[in-house]
């Protein structure tokens, strides 16, 4: 599974997580910095990427529009890049299962 990390997440995560999520991208490295949610959504859809965000906007869009793309909503509040890396590593199996099924459009990770 390839991820598309939004602007609110560190681009450093791409290199840190390459062993589990090869081919993942960050919106800044993809030329999408400052783009609206609709542009990011369409890019992810066309490129087979799962959006990872701390922003609820993508969660809401996933409910209204449906997949693809799928969305992983990080609910950790103020946290470090290392915290997000640990979460995405520890939940790799759940993320893979989410990617493989066709029912759910958003996976919520972290505090609920």
C-alpha positions as CSV (number, residue, x, y, z in Angstrom):
1,X,0.0,0.0,0.0
2,X,1.2,3.5,-0.9
3,X,0.4,6.4,1.3
4,X,0.0,10.1,0.5
5,X,0.9,12.2,3.6
6,X,-0.7,15.6,3.8
7,X,1.0,18.9,4.6
8,X,0.4,18.6,8.4
9,X,2.7,15.5,8.6
10,X,6.4,15.6,8.2
11,X,7.9,14.6,4.9
12,X,10.6,12.8,6.8
13,X,8.1,10.0,7.5
14,X,8.4,8.9,3.8
15,X,12.0,7.8,4.3
16,X,11.3,6.4,7.8
17,X,8.5,4.2,6.7
18,X,9.8,3.1,3.3
19,X,10.3,-0.4,4.5
20,X,6.6,-0.9,5.2
21,X,5.0,1.6,2.7
22,X,7.3,1.7,-0.3
23,X,6.4,4.2,-3.0
24,X,4.6,6.5,-0.6
25,X,4.6,10.2,-1.2
26,X,4.3,13.5,0.6
27,X,2.1,16.2,-0.9
28,X,5.0,18.7,-1.0
29,X,7.3,16.3,-2.9
30,X,4.4,15.6,-5.2
31,X,4.0,19.2,-6.2
32,X,0.7,19.6,-4.3
33,X,1.9,22.0,-1.6
34,X,-0.8,24.5,-0.8
35,X,-3.4,22.6,-3.0
36,X,-7.0,22.3,-1.9
37,X,-8.4,19.1,-0.5
38,X,-10.1,18.3,-3.8
39,X,-6.9,18.4,-5.8
40,X,-5.1,16.2,-3.2
41,X,-8.1,13.8,-3.3
42,X,-8.0,13.5,-7.0
43,X,-4.3,13.0,-7.2
44,X,-4.5,10.2,-4.6
45,X,-7.4,8.6,-6.5
46,X,-5.6,8.7,-9.9
47,X,-2.4,7.4,-8.4
48,X,-3.7,4.6,-6.2
49,X,-2.6,6.3,-2.9
50,X,-4.2,6.2,0.5
51,X,-4.4,9.7,2.1
52,X,-2.9,10.0,5.6
53,X,-4.0,13.1,7.5
54,X,-4.5,14.6,10.9
55,X,-7.2,16.9,9.4
56,X,-10.9,15.9,9.7
57,X,-11.6,17.3,6.2
58,X,-10.5,14.1,4.5
59,X,-12.5,12.0,6.9
60,X,-15.6,13.9,6.1
61,X,-14.9,13.8,2.3
62,X,-14.5,10.0,2.6
63,X,-17.9,9.7,4.1
64,X,-19.6,12.0,1.5
65,X,-17.7,10.8,-1.6
66,X,-16.6,7.3,-0.7
67,X,-13.4,5.6,-1.9
68,X,-11.2,5.7,-3.8
69,X,-9.1,7.0,-2.3
70,X,-9.2,5.6,1.2
71,X,-8.2,7.8,4.1
72,X,-6.3,7.1,7.3
73,X,-7.2,9.7,9.9
74,X,-4.5,10.2,12.6
75,X,-6.1,11.2,15.9
76,X,-3.1,11.9,18.2
77,X,-3.5,15.7,18.8
78,X,-0.2,17.4,19.3
79,X,2.5,14.8,18.9
80,X,5.9,14.2,17.4
81,X,6.9,12.8,14.1
82,X,8.2,9.8,16.0
83,X,4.8,9.2,17.6
84,X,3.2,9.1,14.1
85,X,5.9,6.8,12.8
86,X,5.3,4.4,15.8
87,X,1.6,4.5,15.2
88,X,1.8,3.7,11.5
89,X,4.3,0.9,12.2
90,X,2.4,-0.6,15.0
91,X,-0.9,-0.6,13.0
92,X,0.7,-1.9,9.7
93,X,-1.4,-5.1,9.8
94,X,-4.6,-3.2,10.5
95,X,-3.8,-0.7,7.7
96,X,-3.1,-3.5,5.3
97,X,-6.4,-5.2,6.2
98,X,-8.2,-1.9,5.7
99,X,-6.6,-1.4,2.3
100,X,-7.6,-5.0,1.2
101,X,-11.3,-4.7,2.0
102,X,-13.9,-2.8,0.0
103,X,-16.3,-1.6,2.6
104,X,-14.7,1.0,4.8
105,X,-13.5,4.3,3.4
106,X,-11.7,5.7,6.5
107,X,-9.5,4.1,9.2
108,X,-9.2,6.1,12.4
109,X,-6.0,5.6,14.3
110,X,-5.1,7.0,17.7
111,X,-7.2,8.5,20.4
112,X,-11.0,8.4,19.8
